[in-house]
């Protein structure tokens, strides 16, 4: 396999909607912005996102959207409001949105590690 040259892209999240920002980041992480794009090769770049605490939410998403998961124990259904997660760590909300948009395969973990939030 050839050497992959990775650049670092810096994105300012001030005033950008969460979904639009996440799609922009996914394109860079996957390498779809390069002419040599191949879905089976992890050739994406690094992404650093600044001002995650200034992301814009449309509608009532901040109040109504929830993260739901199960612990695989009886009665283990857990829920967290996006508002609560955003208050503690705004970068985590962005990371969750990006993770949901990345392909669900072996390359996913490598791609998400190249995302840095501040």
CORRA-V527161 format. One record per residue. PHI is phi in degrees with one decimal (none if undefined). OMEGA is omega as a letter, one per 40 degrees, with the letter a starting at -180 (none if undefined). Layout:
# CORRA-V527161
phi,omega
PHI,OMEGA
PHI,OMEGA
This chain:
# CORRA-V527161
phi,omega
none,a
-74.5,i
-72.7,a
-101.4,i
-89.9,a
-109.9,i
-102.4,i
-110.8,i
-102.6,i
-110.6,a
-122.0,i
-98.4,a
-88.8,a
-60.4,i
74.1,a
-91.0,i
-66.3,a
-57.5,a
-66.1,a
-66.4,i
-64.7,a
-63.7,i
-66.9,i
-62.2,a
-68.0,a
-62.3,i
-59.3,a
-73.6,a
-63.2,i
-79.9,a
89.5,a
-72.4,i
-84.8,a
-100.9,i
-67.9,a
-96.5,a
-63.5,i
-137.8,a
-61.0,a
-89.8,a
-118.0,i
-85.7,a
-116.6,a
-77.1,a
-104.9,i
-82.9,i
-130.9,i
-114.4,a
-112.5,i
-104.4,i
60.3,i
-63.8,a
-74.1,a
-110.4,i
-67.7,a
-97.3,i
-111.7,i
-91.0,i
64.3,a
-106.8,a
-57.9,a
-61.5,a
-89.7,a
-100.6,a
-69.6,a
-130.3,i
-98.6,a
-122.5,i
-148.2,a
-125.0,a
-86.6,a
66.8,i
-112.9,i
-57.8,a
71.9,a
-96.2,i
-76.3,a
-115.7,i
-137.8,i
-139.6,i
-75.0,i
-60.7,i
-56.3,a
-70.9,i
-65.8,a
-64.9,i
-66.7,a
-81.5,a
-147.5,a
-61.2,i
-66.0,a
-68.0,i
-64.7,i
-65.0,a
-62.7,i
-64.3,i
-65.1,i
-66.9,a
-60.4,i
-68.9,a
-93.8,i
-74.5,i
-65.3,a
-86.5,i
-145.6,a
-68.3,a
-81.4,a
-57.9,a
-64.1,i
-68.0,a
-67.2,a
-68.6,i
-69.9,i
-87.7,i
-98.6,i
-117.4,i
-114.8,i
-123.1,none
